[in-house]
Amino acid sequence: MPTLALLVGIAGITVAWVAAAVLSNQPCSWMALVAAIDMAVLLRLTRAPAGVLRTTVAVLATGLAVLLTHWMIAATQMGVLMGMPPIASSLRLGPALAWQLMQLSLDRLDWILIGASLPLAAILAHAPARRD
C-alpha cells in the first residue's frame, strides 16, 4: 500500500507542479517543499513502519518527484517550441538537454528550496507519531 500511495503522490505532485510552472512561467521550486511534506504524510497515512527505511523512502520519493517534475517542465518547454505534446517530448528529451534547461531556469533560491526538501522529507518521515 505505501508503494502505490507514493507512486500516486509522485504523479500528483508532478502534475500540479508542472501546471503551476507552465502557467506562471516560473520554476515554482517552493513546490519541492510541498512534495517533501506530501511524501512524508503519505508514508504516515499508509502506516509505513517508522525508522530508517521510511525516512530513506521519503527522501528518495521526494528526489524522484523533483527530478521527474523538472524533466517534464523541460519537456513541456521543448514540446511547445517543436509543436509536440509534453509526453512525446519527454520521451525524446535527453539528459544533457534536460540538465542544461534545468540549470538555466533555476536560480540560487530555487536550488536552496530543492535542497531543503530532502532533509525536510527526512525529518517529517522520521519523527515518531505523537501519543496523546
Backbone hydrogen bonds in HBPLUS format (Angstrom, degrees):
<---DONOR---> <-ACCEPTOR-->    atom                        ^
c    i                          cat <-CA-CA->   ^        H-A-AA   ^      H-
h    n   atom  resd res      DA  || num        DHA   H-A  angle D-A-AA Bond
n    s   type  num  typ     dist DA aas  dist angle  dist       angle   num
A0005-ALA N   A0001-MET O   3.02 MM   4  6.23 165.6  2.04 156.8 161.1     1
A0006-LEU N   A0002-PRO O   2.88 MM   4  6.07 154.9  1.95 146.8 153.4     2
A0007-LEU N   A0003-THR O   2.97 MM   4  6.24 159.7  2.01 151.0 156.4     3
A0008-VAL N   A0004-LEU O   2.98 MM   4  6.22 164.1  2.01 153.5 157.5     4
A0009-GLY N   A0005-ALA O   2.81 MM   4  5.95 152.8  1.89 143.4 152.3     5
A0010-ILE N   A0006-LEU O   2.75 MM   4  5.95 159.6  1.80 153.3 157.8     6
A0011-ALA N   A0007-LEU O   2.99 MM   4  6.17 164.1  2.02 146.0 150.6     7
A0012-GLY N   A0008-VAL O   2.83 MM   4  5.96 159.1  1.87 147.8 154.3     8
A0013-ILE N   A0009-GLY O   2.91 MM   4  6.03 169.3  1.92 152.1 154.7     9
A0014-THR N   A0010-ILE O   2.99 MM   4  6.01 151.2  2.07 142.5 151.0    10
A0015-VAL N   A0011-ALA O   3.01 MM   4  6.23 162.0  2.04 149.5 153.6    11
A0016-ALA N   A0012-GLY O   3.02 MM   4  6.24 169.9  2.03 153.1 155.9    12
A0017-TRP N   A0013-ILE O   2.86 MM   4  5.86 161.3  1.89 144.8 150.7    13
A0018-VAL N   A0014-THR O   2.88 MM   4  5.94 167.4  1.90 151.9 155.7    14
A0019-ALA N   A0015-VAL O   2.99 MM   4  6.06 161.1  2.02 146.5 152.3    15
A0020-ALA N   A0016-ALA O   2.95 MM   4  6.15 159.9  1.99 146.2 151.9    16
A0021-ALA N   A0017-TRP O   2.87 MM   4  6.05 159.4  1.91 150.1 156.1    17
A0022-VAL N   A0018-VAL O   2.84 MM   4  5.95 163.1  1.87 152.9 157.4    18
A0023-LEU N   A0019-ALA O   2.93 MM   4  5.96 165.0  1.95 148.9 153.8    19
A0024-SER N   A0020-ALA O   2.98 MM   4  5.94 150.9  2.07 141.3 149.0    20
A0025-ASN N   A0021-ALA O   2.83 MM   4  5.46 124.1  2.14 134.4 146.8    21
A0031-MET N   A0028-CYS O   3.00 MM   3  5.92 166.7  2.02 125.0 129.3    22
A0032-ALA N   A0029-SER O   2.94 MM   3  5.57 164.6  1.97 117.2 122.2    23
A0033-LEU N   A0030-TRP O   3.09 MM   3  5.61 138.1  2.28 110.1 119.2    24
A0035-ALA N   A0031-MET O   2.82 MM   4  6.11 151.3  1.91 145.7 153.8    25
A0036-ALA N   A0032-ALA O   3.01 MM   4  6.29 151.4  2.09 141.7 148.7    26
A0037-ILE N   A0033-LEU O   3.05 MM   4  6.32 162.3  2.08 147.5 151.6    27
A0038-ASP N   A0034-VAL O   2.84 MM   4  5.99 160.7  1.87 150.0 156.1    28
A0039-MET N   A0035-ALA O   2.91 MM   4  6.13 162.8  1.94 153.0 156.2    29
A0040-ALA N   A0036-ALA O   3.10 MM   4  6.27 167.9  2.12 150.8 154.1    30
A0041-VAL N   A0037-ILE O   2.89 MM   4  6.02 164.3  1.92 154.0 158.9    31
A0042-LEU N   A0038-ASP O   2.89 MM   4  6.02 160.7  1.93 149.5 155.3    32
A0043-LEU N   A0039-MET O   3.07 MM   4  6.27 157.5  2.12 146.6 152.0    33
A0044-ARG N   A0040-ALA O   3.05 MM   4  6.31 151.2  2.14 144.3 152.4    34
A0045-LEU N   A0041-VAL O   2.79 MM   4  6.00 162.5  1.82 156.9 161.9    35
A0046-THR N   A0042-LEU O   3.04 MM   4  6.16 147.6  2.15 143.5 151.1    36
A0048-ALA N   A0043-LEU O   3.00 MM   5  5.43 169.2  2.01 171.1 168.0    37
A0047-ARG N   A0044-ARG O   3.00 MM   3  4.98 156.1  2.06 105.1 110.4    38
A0055-THR N   A0051-GLY O   3.13 MM   4  6.36 160.8  2.17 150.4 156.3    39
A0056-THR N   A0052-VAL O   2.85 MM   4  6.01 163.9  1.87 153.0 157.4    40
A0057-VAL N   A0053-LEU O   2.90 MM   4  6.05 164.5  1.92 153.5 157.8    41
A0058-ALA N   A0054-ARG O   2.98 MM   4  6.11 156.5  2.03 144.9 151.2    42
A0059-VAL N   A0055-THR O   3.06 MM   4  6.32 159.7  2.10 150.1 155.2    43
A0060-LEU N   A0056-THR O   2.91 MM   4  6.13 166.7  1.93 154.4 158.3    44
A0061-ALA N   A0057-VAL O   2.83 MM   4  5.91 160.2  1.87 149.4 155.2    45
A0062-THR N   A0058-ALA O   2.96 MM   4  6.08 154.1  2.03 142.4 149.5    46
A0063-GLY N   A0059-VAL O   2.92 MM   4  6.16 163.0  1.95 150.9 155.6    47
A0064-LEU N   A0060-LEU O   2.87 MM   4  6.06 156.7  1.92 147.6 154.2    48
A0065-ALA N   A0061-ALA O   2.92 MM   4  6.10 155.0  1.98 143.9 150.7    49
A0066-VAL N   A0062-THR O   2.97 MM   4  6.25 156.7  2.02 150.6 156.7    50
A0067-LEU N   A0063-GLY O   2.94 MM   4  6.18 167.6  1.96 152.3 155.6    51
A0068-LEU N   A0064-LEU O   2.84 MM   4  5.92 169.4  1.85 153.4 157.0    52
A0069-THR N   A0065-ALA O   2.92 MM   4  5.92 156.5  1.98 141.6 148.7    53
A0070-HIS N   A0066-VAL O   3.00 MM   4  6.22 166.2  2.02 151.8 155.1    54
A0071-TRP N   A0067-LEU O   2.92 MM   4  6.07 151.3  2.00 148.2 156.8    55
A0072-MET N   A0068-LEU O   2.94 MM   4  6.17 158.7  1.99 147.4 152.8    56
A0073-ILE N   A0069-THR O   2.82 MM   4  6.11 149.3  1.92 149.4 158.9    57
A0074-ALA N   A0070-HIS O   3.02 MM   4  6.12 166.2  2.04 143.7 147.1    58
A0075-ALA N   A0071-TRP O   2.86 MM   4  6.07 156.0  1.92 145.8 153.6    59
A0076-THR N   A0072-MET O   2.82 MM   4  5.90 152.4  1.90 141.7 148.8    60
A0077-GLN N   A0073-ILE O   2.97 MM   4  6.21 160.5  2.01 149.5 154.6    61
A0078-MET N   A0074-ALA O   2.94 MM   4  6.18 163.1  1.97 151.5 156.0    62
A0079-GLY N   A0075-ALA O   2.74 MM   4  5.78 152.0  1.82 142.7 151.9    63
A0080-VAL N   A0076-THR O   2.99 MM   4  6.13 153.8  2.06 147.5 152.5    64
A0081-LEU N   A0077-GLN O   3.37 MM   4  6.64 158.2  2.42 140.3 145.4    65
A0082-MET N   A0078-MET O   2.97 MM   4  6.21 144.4  2.10 146.8 157.1    66
A0083-GLY N   A0079-GLY O   2.77 MM   4  5.62 110.6  2.25 142.3 156.8    67
A0084-MET N   A0079-GLY O   2.75 MM   5  4.45 159.7  1.79 133.9 137.3    68
A0089-SER N   A0085-PRO O   2.99 MM   4  6.18 161.5  2.02 158.6 164.7    69
A0090-SER N   A0086-PRO O   2.80 MM   4  5.96 149.9  1.89 146.6 155.1    70
A0091-LEU N   A0087-ILE O   3.13 MM   4  6.40 142.0  2.29 144.5 153.2    71
A0092-ARG N   A0089-SER O   3.12 MM   3  5.23 137.7  2.31  98.9 110.7    72
A0093-LEU N   A0089-SER O   2.96 MM   4  6.05 126.5  2.25 145.6 160.3    73
A0098-ALA N   A0094-GLY O   3.02 MM   4  6.20 163.8  2.05 154.9 160.2    74
A0099-TRP N   A0095-PRO O   2.89 MM   4  5.94 160.5  1.92 145.1 150.3    75
A0100-GLN N   A0096-ALA O   2.98 MM   4  6.15 157.5  2.03 143.1 149.6    76
A0101-LEU N   A0097-LEU O   2.90 MM   4  6.10 166.1  1.92 154.7 157.8    77
A0102-MET N   A0098-ALA O   2.94 MM   4  6.10 151.2  2.02 144.4 152.9    78
A0103-GLN N   A0099-TRP O   2.91 MM   4  6.15 160.4  1.95 151.1 155.9    79
A0104-LEU N   A0100-GLN O   2.98 MM   4  6.20 153.9  2.04 148.1 155.3    80
A0105-SER N   A0101-LEU O   3.02 MM   4  6.12 142.7  2.16 140.8 149.9    81
A0106-LEU N   A0102-MET O   3.11 MM   4  6.12 138.6  2.29 149.4 157.6    82
A0111-TRP N   A0107-ASP O   3.15 MM   4  6.52 159.3  2.20 156.3 161.7    83
A0112-ILE N   A0108-ARG O   2.98 MM   4  6.27 152.8  2.05 149.2 157.4    84
A0113-LEU N   A0109-LEU O   2.91 MM   4  6.17 162.1  1.94 153.0 157.0    85
A0114-ILE N   A0110-ASP O   2.94 MM   4  6.18 160.9  1.98 151.1 156.6    86
A0115-GLY N   A0111-TRP O   2.83 MM   4  5.94 160.3  1.87 145.1 151.4    87
A0116-ALA N   A0112-ILE O   2.82 MM   4  5.99 146.6  1.93 146.0 155.4    88
A0117-SER N   A0113-LEU O   3.13 MM   4  6.28 129.6  2.40 137.0 148.6    89
A0117-SER N   A0114-ILE O   3.19 MM   3  5.27 138.1  2.38  96.9 108.5    90
A0120-LEU N   A0116-ALA O   3.14 MM   4  6.20 153.5  2.21 145.7 153.9    91
A0121-ALA N   A0117-SER O   2.96 MM   4  6.12 156.1  2.01 144.6 150.0    92
A0122-ALA N   A0118-LEU O   3.09 MM   4  6.37 156.8  2.14 147.4 153.9    93
A0123-ILE N   A0119-PRO O   2.84 MM   4  6.06 162.9  1.87 153.3 157.1    94
A0124-LEU N   A0120-LEU O   2.93 MM   4  6.08 171.7  1.94 155.3 157.7    95
A0125-ALA N   A0121-ALA O   2.92 MM   4  5.91 152.7  2.00 144.3 151.9    96
A0126-HIS N   A0122-ALA O   2.92 MM   4  5.83 149.7  2.01 144.0 151.8    97
A0127-ALA N   A0123-ILE O   3.10 MM   4  6.01 153.1  2.17 146.2 151.6    98
